[in-house]
């Protein structure tokens, strides 16, 4: 196993750890908006680290660019989802910001 | 390396199963939507990990289209709740 492989293994392991942390936040946090926060941020760091790890494994530029595109689109999607759901939760709970 | 990627994918599959459990257990619509977001992003990560077990990584295209459509679920959820009457648990 070469140095690049070790780097990829470390990045993928860190990504999996962030995914599990996000799930823990979803299960344990008390407020819907806190859960939203935990999930959308931690999962995206996890996805980014996994993309980085697999990009190290990928020898081609096209594959690495596709991985980067996956990460950017994932961030875009979860930013949009977090904003829409958080705004709706705020409206539904009477508009007060806790 | 192939075995490691499979192990990481299985770990994330466990993560997605926890998401499915919380999807069925949660009484609040917003929490169920969050569980769906969790399952979606975990699925993308699993597809990426499985894509790199073999060359060429064809599942990468599947993951790309999956993540492209990821926001549509929450947009539909918010739209549908805006049209619904505003009293529910």
N, CA and C atoms of all chains as a GROMACS GRO file, in nm:
protein
  561
    1UNK      N    1   0.085  -0.120   0.000
    1UNK     CA    2   0.000   0.000   0.000
    1UNK      C    3   0.088   0.125   0.000
    2UNK      N    4   0.067   0.210  -0.100
    2UNK     CA    5   0.152   0.327  -0.116
    2UNK      C    6   0.104   0.442  -0.027
    3UNK      N    7   0.182   0.550  -0.028
    3UNK     CA    8   0.146   0.665   0.053
    3UNK      C    9   0.014   0.728   0.011
    4UNK      N   10  -0.010   0.730  -0.122
    4UNK     CA   11  -0.135   0.787  -0.171
    4UNK      C   12  -0.255   0.704  -0.125
    5UNK      N   13  -0.238   0.571  -0.124
    5UNK     CA   14  -0.345   0.484  -0.077
    5UNK      C   15  -0.375   0.512   0.070
    6UNK      N   16  -0.269   0.530   0.149
    6UNK     CA   17  -0.289   0.558   0.291
    6UNK      C   18  -0.365   0.689   0.310
    7UNK      N   19  -0.329   0.789   0.229
    7UNK     CA   20  -0.398   0.919   0.236
    7UNK      C   21  -0.546   0.901   0.202
    8UNK      N   22  -0.573   0.821   0.097
    8UNK     CA   23  -0.713   0.797   0.058
    8UNK      C   24  -0.789   0.727   0.170
    9UNK      N   25  -0.726   0.626   0.232
    9UNK     CA   26  -0.792   0.554   0.342
    9UNK      C   27  -0.823   0.649   0.457
   10UNK      N   28  -0.726   0.736   0.491
   10UNK     CA   29  -0.747   0.829   0.601
   10UNK      C   30  -0.862   0.925   0.570
   11UNK      N   31  -0.866   0.976   0.446
   11UNK     CA   32  -0.971   1.072   0.410
   11UNK      C   33  -1.109   1.006   0.411
   12UNK      N   34  -1.118   0.883   0.358
   12UNK     CA   35  -1.247   0.814   0.354
   12UNK      C   36  -1.293   0.781   0.496
   13UNK      N   37  -1.200   0.739   0.583
   13UNK     CA   38  -1.236   0.711   0.723
   13UNK      C   39  -1.288   0.837   0.791
   14UNK      N   40  -1.220   0.951   0.769
   14UNK     CA   41  -1.266   1.076   0.829
   14UNK      C   42  -1.405   1.112   0.777
   15UNK      N   43  -1.428   1.090   0.646
   15UNK     CA   44  -1.558   1.119   0.589
   15UNK      C   45  -1.668   1.035   0.652
   16UNK      N   46  -1.641   0.904   0.671
   16UNK     CA   47  -1.740   0.817   0.735
   16UNK      C   48  -1.768   0.864   0.877
   17UNK      N   49  -1.663   0.908   0.949
   17UNK     CA   50  -1.682   0.956   1.086
   17UNK      C   51  -1.774   1.078   1.087
   18UNK      N   52  -1.757   1.168   0.989
   18UNK     CA   53  -1.844   1.286   0.985
   18UNK      C   54  -1.989   1.247   0.955
   19UNK      N   55  -2.008   1.147   0.866
   19UNK     CA   56  -2.143   1.100   0.839
   19UNK      C   57  -2.209   1.047   0.965
   20UNK      N   58  -2.134   0.966   1.042
   20UNK     CA   59  -2.191   0.909   1.164
   20UNK      C   60  -2.221   1.019   1.266
   21UNK      N   61  -2.134   1.123   1.271
   21UNK     CA   62  -2.159   1.234   1.362
   21UNK      C   63  -2.288   1.307   1.326
   22UNK      N   64  -2.310   1.327   1.195
   22UNK     CA   65  -2.433   1.393   1.151
   22UNK      C   66  -2.556   1.314   1.191
   23UNK      N   67  -2.548   1.181   1.178
   23UNK     CA   68  -2.661   1.097   1.217
   23UNK      C   69  -2.686   1.104   1.367
   24UNK      N   70  -2.576   1.107   1.444
   24UNK     CA   71  -2.588   1.120   1.589
   24UNK      C   72  -2.658   1.251   1.624
   25UNK      N   73  -2.621   1.361   1.553
   25UNK     CA   74  -2.686   1.489   1.577
   25UNK      C   75  -2.834   1.482   1.544
   26UNK      N   76  -2.868   1.415   1.433
   26UNK     CA   77  -3.009   1.401   1.394
   26UNK      C   78  -3.087   1.327   1.501
   27UNK      N   79  -3.025   1.228   1.565
   27UNK     CA   80  -3.097   1.149   1.664
   27UNK      C   81  -3.104   1.219   1.800
   28UNK      N   82  -3.003   1.299   1.834
   28UNK     CA   83  -2.991   1.346   1.971
   28UNK      C   84  -3.030   1.492   1.994
   29UNK      N   85  -3.023   1.578   1.891
   29UNK     CA   86  -3.046   1.720   1.917
   29UNK      C   87  -3.194   1.746   1.945
   30UNK      N   88  -3.222   1.846   2.033
   30UNK     CA   89  -3.360   1.863   2.079
   30UNK      C   90  -3.451   1.940   1.984
   31UNK      N   91  -3.397   2.032   1.905
   31UNK     CA   92  -3.478   2.125   1.828
   31UNK      C   93  -3.470   2.089   1.679
   32UNK      N   94  -3.582   2.101   1.603
   32UNK     CA   95  -3.576   2.065   1.460
   32UNK      C   96  -3.469   2.142   1.384
   33UNK      N   97  -3.453   2.272   1.418
   33UNK     CA   98  -3.353   2.350   1.342
   33UNK      C   99  -3.211   2.312   1.381
   34UNK      N  100  -3.193   2.272   1.508
   34UNK     CA  101  -3.060   2.222   1.547
   34UNK      C  102  -3.028   2.093   1.474
   35UNK      N  103  -3.128   2.007   1.461
   35UNK     CA  104  -3.107   1.881   1.388
   35UNK      C  105  -3.074   1.907   1.242
   36UNK      N  106  -3.147   2.003   1.184
   36UNK     CA  107  -3.122   2.042   1.045
   36UNK      C  108  -2.978   2.088   1.026
   37UNK      N  109  -2.934   2.172   1.122
   37UNK     CA  110  -2.798   2.225   1.120
   37UNK      C  111  -2.696   2.112   1.125
   38UNK      N  112  -2.713   2.022   1.222
   38UNK     CA  113  -2.618   1.911   1.238
   38UNK      C  114  -2.609   1.828   1.112
   39UNK      N  115  -2.726   1.794   1.059
   39UNK     CA  116  -2.730   1.701   0.946
   39UNK      C  117  -2.667   1.761   0.821
   40UNK      N  118  -2.712   1.882   0.783
   40UNK     CA  119  -2.669   1.934   0.653
   40UNK      C  120  -2.522   1.973   0.653
   41UNK      N  121  -2.468   2.016   0.767
   41UNK     CA  122  -2.327   2.055   0.767
   41UNK      C  123  -2.236   1.933   0.774
   42UNK      N  124  -2.263   1.847   0.874
   42UNK     CA  125  -2.171   1.734   0.895
   42UNK      C  126  -2.170   1.640   0.774
   43UNK      N  127  -2.288   1.618   0.714
   43UNK     CA  128  -2.293   1.528   0.600
   43UNK      C  129  -2.214   1.582   0.482
   44UNK      N  130  -2.215   1.714   0.466
   44UNK     CA  131  -2.142   1.769   0.352
   44UNK      C  132  -1.993   1.763   0.372
   45UNK      N  133  -1.947   1.783   0.496
   45UNK     CA  134  -1.804   1.764   0.521
   45UNK      C  135  -1.766   1.619   0.494
   46UNK      N  136  -1.854   1.527   0.538
   46UNK     CA  137  -1.828   1.385   0.514
   46UNK      C  138  -1.821   1.353   0.366
   47UNK      N  139  -1.918   1.406   0.290
   47UNK     CA  140  -1.919   1.381   0.145
   47UNK      C  141  -1.794   1.441   0.080
   48UNK      N  142  -1.755   1.561   0.126
   48UNK     CA  143  -1.636   1.625   0.070
   48UNK      C  144  -1.510   1.546   0.097
   49UNK      N  145  -1.499   1.492   0.220
   49UNK     CA  146  -1.379   1.414   0.253
   49UNK      C  147  -1.374   1.284   0.174
   50UNK      N  148  -1.491   1.221   0.155
   50UNK     CA  149  -1.494   1.098   0.077
   50UNK      C  150  -1.460   1.127  -0.069
   51UNK      N  151  -1.513   1.236  -0.123
   51UNK     CA  152  -1.479   1.276  -0.260
   51UNK      C  153  -1.330   1.302  -0.272
   52UNK      N  154  -1.271   1.369  -0.171
   52UNK     CA  155  -1.127   1.397  -0.175
   52UNK      C  156  -1.047   1.267  -0.172
   53UNK      N  157  -1.088   1.175  -0.085
   53UNK     CA  158  -1.018   1.048  -0.075
   53UNK      C  159  -1.023   0.969  -0.204
   54UNK      N  160  -1.143   0.965  -0.267
   54UNK     CA  161  -1.155   0.891  -0.393
   54UNK      C  162  -1.085   0.964  -0.506
   55UNK      N  163  -1.079   1.100  -0.498
   55UNK     CA  164  -1.005   1.176  -0.597
   55UNK      C  165  -0.856   1.145  -0.593
   56UNK      N  166  -0.805   1.114  -0.472
   56UNK     CA  167  -0.666   1.072  -0.461
   56UNK      C  168  -0.645   0.939  -0.532
   57UNK      N  169  -0.744   0.848  -0.519
   57UNK     CA  170  -0.734   0.718  -0.585
   57UNK      C  171  -0.745   0.729  -0.737
   58UNK      N  172  -0.830   0.824  -0.784
   58UNK     CA  173  -0.857   0.837  -0.927
   58UNK      C  174  -0.736   0.896  -0.997
   59UNK      N  175  -0.690   0.826  -1.102
   59UNK     CA  176  -0.571   0.876  -1.172
   59UNK      C  177  -0.606   0.984  -1.274
   60UNK      N  178  -0.732   0.987  -1.323
   60UNK     CA  179  -0.765   1.077  -1.433
   60UNK      C  180  -0.816   1.212  -1.381
   61UNK      N  181  -0.794   1.317  -1.462
   61UNK     CA  182  -0.842   1.449  -1.426
   61UNK      C  183  -0.994   1.454  -1.436
   62UNK      N  184  -1.051   1.386  -1.537
   62UNK     CA  185  -1.196   1.389  -1.557
   62UNK      C  186  -1.268   1.330  -1.436
   63UNK      N  187  -1.216   1.218  -1.384
   63UNK     CA  188  -1.279   1.157  -1.267
   63UNK      C  189  -1.274   1.248  -1.147
   64UNK      N  190  -1.158   1.312  -1.125
   64UNK     CA  191  -1.144   1.402  -1.010
   64UNK      C  192  -1.240   1.520  -1.024
   65UNK      N  193  -1.255   1.571  -1.149
   65UNK     CA  194  -1.346   1.683  -1.169
   65UNK      C  195  -1.491   1.641  -1.143
   66UNK      N  196  -1.525   1.518  -1.183
   66UNK     CA  197  -1.661   1.469  -1.157
   66UNK      C  198  -1.686   1.459  -1.006
   67UNK      N  199  -1.584   1.412  -0.932
   67UNK     CA  200  -1.599   1.402  -0.786
   67UNK      C  201  -1.620   1.541  -0.726
   68UNK      N  202  -1.542   1.639  -0.776
   68UNK     CA  203  -1.559   1.775  -0.726
   68UNK      C  204  -1.698   1.827  -0.758
   69UNK      N  205  -1.750   1.792  -0.877
   69UNK     CA  206  -1.884   1.834  -0.916
   69UNK      C  207  -1.989   1.773  -0.823
   70UNK      N  208  -1.969   1.644  -0.789
   70UNK     CA  209  -2.062   1.578  -0.695
   70UNK      C  210  -2.066   1.655  -0.564
   71UNK      N  211  -1.948   1.694  -0.515
   71UNK     CA  212  -1.943   1.763  -0.386
   71UNK      C  213  -2.012   1.900  -0.394
   72UNK      N  214  -1.981   1.975  -0.503
   72UNK     CA  215  -2.040   2.109  -0.518
   72UNK      C  216  -2.192   2.098  -0.528
   73UNK      N  217  -2.241   2.002  -0.608
   73UNK     CA  218  -2.386   1.985  -0.621
   73UNK      C  219  -2.448   1.942  -0.489
   74UNK      N  220  -2.377   1.857  -0.414
   74UNK     CA  221  -2.428   1.815  -0.284
   74UNK      C  222  -2.439   1.932  -0.188
   75UNK      N  223  -2.339   2.020  -0.188
   75UNK     CA  224  -2.344   2.138  -0.102
   75UNK      C  225  -2.458   2.229  -0.142
   76UNK      N  226  -2.475   2.247  -0.274
   76UNK     CA  227  -2.584   2.332  -0.325
   76UNK      C  228  -2.719   2.277  -0.279
   77UNK      N  229  -2.738   2.146  -0.297
   77UNK     CA  230  -2.866   2.084  -0.262
   77UNK      C  231  -2.893   2.097  -0.113
   78UNK      N  232  -2.792   2.073  -0.030
   78UNK     CA  233  -2.822   2.074   0.114
   78UNK      C  234  -2.833   2.216   0.166
   79UNK      N  235  -2.764   2.313   0.104
   79UNK     CA  236  -2.786   2.452   0.142
   79UNK      C  237  -2.930   2.493   0.114
   80UNK      N  238  -2.976   2.458  -0.007
   80UNK     CA  239  -3.113   2.491  -0.047
   80UNK      C  240  -3.212   2.425   0.048
   81UNK      N  241  -3.192   2.295   0.076
   81UNK     CA  242  -3.285   2.223   0.162
   81UNK      C  243  -3.285   2.282   0.302
   82UNK      N  244  -3.166   2.310   0.355
   82UNK     CA  245  -3.157   2.363   0.491
   82UNK      C  246  -3.228   2.497   0.500
   83UNK      N  247  -3.206   2.584   0.401
   83UNK     CA  248  -3.271   2.715   0.405
   83UNK      C  249  -3.423   2.702   0.398
   84UNK      N  250  -3.473   2.622   0.302
   84UNK     CA  251  -3.619   2.610   0.285
   84UNK      C  252  -3.685   2.550   0.408
   85UNK      N  253  -3.628   2.441   0.461
   85UNK     CA  254  -3.691   2.374   0.574
   85UNK      C  255  -3.682   2.462   0.699
   86UNK      N  256  -3.567   2.530   0.720
   86UNK     CA  257  -3.552   2.615   0.838
   86UNK      C  258  -3.648   2.732   0.832
   87UNK      N  259  -3.665   2.792   0.713
   87UNK     CA  260  -3.758   2.904   0.701
   87UNK      C  261  -3.900   2.858   0.731
   88UNK      N  262  -3.934   2.740   0.680
   88UNK     CA  263  -4.069   2.692   0.703
   88UNK      C  264  -4.094   2.658   0.850
   89UNK      N  265  -3.991   2.600   0.915
   89UNK     CA  266  -4.005   2.571   1.058
   89UNK      C  267  -4.024   2.701   1.136
   90UNK      N  268  -3.949   2.806   1.097
   90UNK     CA  269  -3.962   2.935   1.166
   90UNK      C  270  -4.100   2.992   1.148
   91UNK      N  271  -4.153   2.987   1.025
   91UNK     CA  272  -4.288   3.038   1.000
   91UNK      C  273  -4.390   2.959   1.079
   92UNK      N  274  -4.376   2.827   1.080
   92UNK     CA  275  -4.475   2.741   1.146
   92UNK      C  276  -4.474   2.756   1.297
   93UNK      N  277  -4.355   2.785   1.354
   93UNK     CA  278  -4.349   2.797   1.500
   93UNK      C  279  -4.379   2.941   1.543
   94UNK      N  280  -4.449   3.016   1.460
   94UNK     CA  281  -4.496   3.148   1.498
   94UNK      C  282  -4.397   3.259   1.470
   95UNK      N  283  -4.290   3.231   1.400
   95UNK     CA  284  -4.199   3.334   1.356
   95UNK      C  285  -4.094   3.375   1.457
   96UNK      N  286  -4.099   3.320   1.579
   96UNK     CA  287  -3.996   3.361   1.675
   96UNK      C  288  -3.866   3.283   1.650
   97UNK      N  289  -3.755   3.352   1.664
   97UNK     CA  290  -3.626   3.290   1.636
   97UNK      C  291  -3.560   3.254   1.768
   98UNK      N  292  -3.548   3.125   1.794
   98UNK     CA  293  -3.488   3.083   1.920
   98UNK      C  294  -3.338   3.081   1.907
   99UNK      N  295  -0.747  -0.251  -0.131
   99UNK     CA  296  -0.823  -0.125  -0.136
   99UNK      C  297  -0.972  -0.150  -0.162
  100UNK      N  298  -1.000  -0.251  -0.248
  100UNK     CA  299  -1.139  -0.283  -0.280
  100UNK      C  300  -1.216  -0.327  -0.156
  101UNK      N  301  -1.150  -0.408  -0.071
  101UNK     CA  302  -1.215  -0.453   0.051
  101UNK      C  303  -1.243  -0.337   0.147
  102UNK      N  304  -1.147  -0.244   0.155
  102UNK     CA  305  -1.166  -0.128   0.243
  102UNK      C  306  -1.284  -0.044   0.196
  103UNK      N  307  -1.294  -0.023   0.064
  103UNK     CA  308  -1.404   0.059   0.012
  103UNK      C  309  -1.538  -0.009   0.040
  104UNK      N  310  -1.541  -0.142   0.028
  104UNK     CA  311  -1.666  -0.215   0.058
  104UNK      C  312  -1.702  -0.200   0.206
  105UNK      N  313  -1.600  -0.208   0.294
  105UNK     CA  314  -1.627  -0.194   0.437
  105UNK      C  315  -1.681  -0.056   0.470
  106UNK      N  316  -1.621   0.048   0.409
  106UNK     CA  317  -1.670   0.184   0.432
  106UNK      C  318  -1.812   0.199   0.380
  107UNK      N  319  -1.842   0.139   0.264
  107UNK     CA  320  -1.977   0.147   0.209
  107UNK      C  321  -2.077   0.076   0.302
  108UNK      N  322  -2.036  -0.036   0.362
  108UNK     CA  323  -2.126  -0.106   0.454
  108UNK      C  324  -2.152  -0.024   0.580
  109UNK      N  325  -2.048   0.046   0.628
  109UNK     CA  326  -2.065   0.134   0.744
  109UNK      C  327  -2.166   0.243   0.713
  110UNK      N  328  -2.154   0.301   0.592
  110UNK     CA  329  -2.249   0.406   0.554
  110UNK      C  330  -2.388   0.348   0.530
  111UNK      N  331  -2.395   0.223   0.488
  111UNK     CA  332  -2.526   0.158   0.473
  111UNK      C  333  -2.595   0.147   0.608
  112UNK      N  334  -2.516   0.116   0.711
  112UNK     CA  335  -2.569   0.113   0.848
  112UNK      C  336  -2.625   0.250   0.887
  113UNK      N  337  -2.550   0.354   0.849
  113UNK     CA  338  -2.593   0.492   0.871
  113UNK      C  339  -2.729   0.518   0.804
  114UNK      N  340  -2.743   0.471   0.680
  114UNK     CA  341  -2.869   0.490   0.607
  114UNK      C  342  -2.982   0.412   0.673
  115UNK      N  343  -2.951   0.294   0.728
  115UNK     CA  344  -3.055   0.216   0.796
  115UNK      C  345  -3.104   0.291   0.920
  116UNK      N  346  -3.011   0.356   0.994
  116UNK     CA  347  -3.052   0.439   1.107
  116UNK      C  348  -3.143   0.551   1.058
  117UNK      N  349  -3.112   0.607   0.941
  117UNK     CA  350  -3.198   0.710   0.882
  117UNK      C  351  -3.336   0.657   0.853
  118UNK      N  352  -3.346   0.534   0.801
  118UNK     CA  353  -3.478   0.475   0.771
  118UNK      C  354  -3.556   0.454   0.900
  119UNK      N  355  -3.487   0.406   1.006
  119UNK     CA  356  -3.555   0.386   1.134
  119UNK      C  357  -3.609   0.518   1.187
  120UNK      N  358  -3.526   0.625   1.181
  120UNK     CA  359  -3.574   0.752   1.233
  120UNK      C  360  -3.683   0.810   1.143
  121UNK      N  361  -3.681   0.775   1.014
  121UNK     CA  362  -3.788   0.816   0.923
  121UNK      C  363  -3.922   0.760   0.968
  122UNK      N  364  -3.922   0.633   1.010
  122UNK     CA  365  -4.048   0.572   1.052
  122UNK      C  366  -4.084   0.607   1.196
  123UNK      N  367  -3.984   0.637   1.280
  123UNK     CA  368  -4.012   0.658   1.422
  123UNK      C  369  -4.054   0.802   1.452
  124UNK      N  370  -4.012   0.898   1.368
  124UNK     CA  371  -4.032   1.038   1.404
  124UNK      C  372  -4.175   1.083   1.377
  125UNK      N  373  -4.236   1.158   1.471
  125UNK     CA  374  -4.372   1.206   1.451
  125UNK      C  375  -4.382   1.336   1.371
  126UNK      N  376  -4.269   1.407   1.352
  126UNK     CA  377  -4.275   1.539   1.291
  126UNK      C  378  -4.239   1.533   1.142
  127UNK      N  379  -4.318   1.602   1.056
  127UNK     CA  380  -4.289   1.600   0.912
  127UNK      C  381  -4.149   1.652   0.879
  128UNK      N  382  -4.104   1.759   0.945
  128UNK     CA  383  -3.973   1.815   0.913
  128UNK      C  384  -3.862   1.715   0.946
  129UNK      N  385  -3.880   1.639   1.056
  129UNK     CA  386  -3.780   1.538   1.091
  129UNK      C  387  -3.776   1.425   0.990
  130UNK      N  388  -3.894   1.392   0.938
  130UNK     CA  389  -3.895   1.287   0.836
  130UNK      C  390  -3.825   1.335   0.709
  131UNK      N  391  -3.845   1.463   0.676
  131UNK     CA  392  -3.774   1.518   0.559
  131UNK      C  393  -3.623   1.516   0.583
  132UNK      N  394  -3.582   1.546   0.708
  132UNK     CA  395  -3.439   1.541   0.741
  132UNK      C  396  -3.384   1.401   0.727
  133UNK      N  397  -3.464   1.301   0.768
  133UNK     CA  398  -3.419   1.163   0.752
  133UNK      C  399  -3.401   1.130   0.605
  134UNK      N  400  -3.490   1.183   0.520
  134UNK     CA  401  -3.476   1.157   0.377
  134UNK      C  402  -3.350   1.224   0.322
  135UNK      N  403  -3.320   1.345   0.372
  135UNK     CA  404  -3.195   1.411   0.331
  135UNK      C  405  -3.074   1.327   0.370
  136UNK      N  406  -3.078   1.273   0.494
  136UNK     CA  407  -2.968   1.189   0.542
  136UNK      C  408  -2.951   1.066   0.452
  137UNK      N  409  -3.063   1.000   0.421
  137UNK     CA  410  -3.056   0.880   0.338
  137UNK      C  411  -3.001   0.916   0.200
  138UNK      N  412  -3.046   1.032   0.146
  138UNK     CA  413  -3.000   1.072   0.013
  138UNK      C  414  -2.850   1.096   0.007
  139UNK      N  415  -2.797   1.174   0.103
  139UNK     CA  416  -2.654   1.204   0.096
  139UNK      C  417  -2.570   1.080   0.127
  140UNK      N  418  -2.621   0.992   0.216
  140UNK     CA  419  -2.549   0.868   0.242
  140UNK      C  420  -2.546   0.779   0.118
  141UNK      N  421  -2.660   0.777   0.045
  141UNK     CA  422  -2.664   0.697  -0.078
  141UNK      C  423  -2.561   0.745  -0.179
  142UNK      N  424  -2.548   0.876  -0.192
  142UNK     CA  425  -2.448   0.930  -0.286
  142UNK      C  426  -2.307   0.885  -0.246
  143UNK      N  427  -2.278   0.892  -0.114
  143UNK     CA  428  -2.145   0.850  -0.068
  143UNK      C  429  -2.122   0.701  -0.093
  144UNK      N  430  -2.226   0.618  -0.070
  144UNK     CA  431  -2.213   0.474  -0.094
  144UNK      C  432  -2.187   0.447  -0.242
  145UNK      N  433  -2.262   0.516  -0.329
  145UNK     CA  434  -2.242   0.497  -0.473
  145UNK      C  435  -2.100   0.535  -0.514
  146UNK      N  436  -2.048   0.645  -0.456
  146UNK     CA  437  -1.911   0.686  -0.489
  146UNK      C  438  -1.811   0.580  -0.447
  147UNK      N  439  -1.830   0.528  -0.323
  147UNK     CA  440  -1.735   0.427  -0.274
  147UNK      C  441  -1.739   0.301  -0.359
  148UNK      N  442  -1.862   0.259  -0.396
  148UNK     CA  443  -1.874   0.138  -0.478
  148UNK      C  444  -1.822   0.161  -0.619
  149UNK      N  445  -1.833   0.288  -0.668
  149UNK     CA  446  -1.786   0.318  -0.804
  149UNK      C  447  -1.637   0.292  -0.817
  150UNK      N  448  -1.561   0.320  -0.708
  150UNK     CA  449  -1.414   0.308  -0.719
  150UNK      C  450  -1.363   0.170  -0.683
  151UNK      N  451  -1.454   0.073  -0.671
  151UNK     CA  452  -1.404  -0.064  -0.650
  151UNK      C  453  -1.356  -0.124  -0.781
  152UNK      N  454  -1.410  -0.079  -0.892
  152UNK     CA  455  -1.370  -0.133  -1.022
  152UNK      C  456  -1.340  -0.018  -1.117
  153UNK      N  457  -1.249  -0.041  -1.210
  153UNK     CA  458  -1.223   0.056  -1.316
  153UNK      C  459  -1.294   0.011  -1.442
  154UNK      N  460  -1.356   0.099  -1.520
  154UNK     CA  461  -1.379   0.241  -1.494
  154UNK      C  462  -1.495   0.262  -1.397
  155UNK      N  463  -1.495   0.373  -1.324
  155UNK     CA  464  -1.600   0.397  -1.223
  155UNK      C  465  -1.732   0.442  -1.284
  156UNK      N  466  -1.811   0.347  -1.337
  156UNK     CA  467  -1.936   0.384  -1.405
  156UNK      C  468  -2.042   0.435  -1.307
  157UNK      N  469  -2.040   0.384  -1.182
  157UNK     CA  470  -2.141   0.428  -1.085
  157UNK      C  471  -2.126   0.576  -1.049
  158UNK      N  472  -2.012   0.636  -1.087
  158UNK     CA  473  -1.990   0.779  -1.062
  158UNK      C  474  -2.096   0.863  -1.131
  159UNK      N  475  -2.135   0.820  -1.254
  159UNK     CA  476  -2.239   0.894  -1.326
  159UNK      C  477  -2.373   0.883  -1.253
  160UNK      N  478  -2.400   0.765  -1.196
  160UNK     CA  479  -2.524   0.746  -1.120
  160UNK      C  480  -2.526   0.839  -1.000
  161UNK      N  481  -2.413   0.845  -0.928
  161UNK     CA  482  -2.404   0.932  -0.810
  161UNK      C  483  -2.422   1.078  -0.851
  162UNK      N  484  -2.366   1.114  -0.966
  162UNK     CA  485  -2.377   1.252  -1.015
  162UNK      C  486  -2.522   1.288  -1.042
  163UNK      N  487  -2.596   1.198  -1.109
  163UNK     CA  488  -2.737   1.230  -1.137
  163UNK      C  489  -2.819   1.228  -1.009
  164UNK      N  490  -2.784   1.141  -0.916
  164UNK     CA  491  -2.855   1.134  -0.788
  164UNK      C  492  -2.842   1.267  -0.712
  165UNK      N  493  -2.719   1.319  -0.706
  165UNK     CA  494  -2.696   1.440  -0.629
  165UNK      C  495  -2.754   1.562  -0.701
  166UNK      N  496  -2.766   1.550  -0.834
  166UNK     CA  497  -2.827   1.658  -0.912
  166UNK      C  498  -2.974   1.674  -0.876
  167UNK      N  499  -3.040   1.562  -0.842
  167UNK     CA  500  -3.183   1.565  -0.812
  167UNK      C  501  -3.212   1.573  -0.663
  168UNK      N  502  -3.107   1.593  -0.580
  168UNK     CA  503  -3.122   1.579  -0.435
  168UNK      C  504  -3.213   1.685  -0.374
  169UNK      N  505  -3.212   1.808  -0.431
  169UNK     CA  506  -3.286   1.917  -0.368
  169UNK      C  507  -3.434   1.912  -0.400
  170UNK      N  508  -3.472   1.834  -0.503
  170UNK     CA  509  -3.611   1.839  -0.549
  170UNK      C  510  -3.708   1.791  -0.441
  171UNK      N  511  -3.666   1.690  -0.364
  171UNK     CA  512  -3.752   1.638  -0.258
  171UNK      C  513  -3.787   1.744  -0.156
  172UNK      N  514  -3.688   1.822  -0.109
  172UNK     CA  515  -3.719   1.923  -0.007
  172UNK      C  516  -3.799   2.038  -0.066
  173UNK      N  517  -3.774   2.073  -0.193
  173UNK     CA  518  -3.854   2.178  -0.254
  173UNK      C  519  -4.001   2.135  -0.261
  174UNK      N  520  -4.025   2.011  -0.303
  174UNK     CA  521  -4.162   1.961  -0.310
  174UNK      C  522  -4.226   1.957  -0.172
  175UNK      N  523  -4.147   1.915  -0.072
  175UNK     CA  524  -4.198   1.908   0.067
  175UNK      C  525  -4.244   2.046   0.114
  176UNK      N  526  -4.160   2.148   0.093
  176UNK     CA  527  -4.194   2.283   0.139
  176UNK      C  528  -4.314   2.337   0.063
  177UNK      N  529  -4.317   2.315  -0.068
  177UNK     CA  530  -4.430   2.361  -0.150
  177UNK      C  531  -4.562   2.299  -0.104
  178UNK      N  532  -4.558   2.170  -0.079
  178UNK     CA  533  -4.680   2.099  -0.043
  178UNK      C  534  -4.730   2.144   0.094
  179UNK      N  535  -4.637   2.174   0.185
  179UNK     CA  536  -4.679   2.219   0.318
  179UNK      C  537  -4.728   2.363   0.316
  180UNK      N  538  -4.676   2.444   0.222
  180UNK     CA  539  -4.724   2.582   0.212
  180UNK      C  540  -4.868   2.584   0.165
  181UNK      N  541  -4.906   2.486   0.080
  181UNK     CA  542  -5.043   2.483   0.030
  181UNK      C  543  -5.138   2.420   0.130
  182UNK      N  544  -5.084   2.335   0.220
  182UNK     CA  545  -5.170   2.265   0.314
  182UNK      C  546  -5.218   2.361   0.422
  183UNK      N  547  -5.333   2.333   0.488
  183UNK     CA  548  -5.375   2.415   0.602
  183UNK      C  549  -5.275   2.405   0.716
  184UNK      N  550  -5.254   2.515   0.791
  184UNK     CA  551  -5.139   2.523   0.883
  184UNK      C  552  -5.159   2.459   1.019
  185UNK      N  553  -5.244   2.359   1.036
  185UNK     CA  554  -5.246   2.291   1.165
  185UNK      C  555  -5.227   2.140   1.148
  186UNK      N  556  -5.119   2.093   1.204
  186UNK     CA  557  -5.085   1.951   1.206
  186UNK      C  558  -4.991   1.929   1.324
  187UNK      N  559  -4.966   1.807   1.364
  187UNK     CA  560  -4.884   1.785   1.486
  187UNK      C  561  -4.745   1.844   1.475
   0.00000   0.00000   0.00000
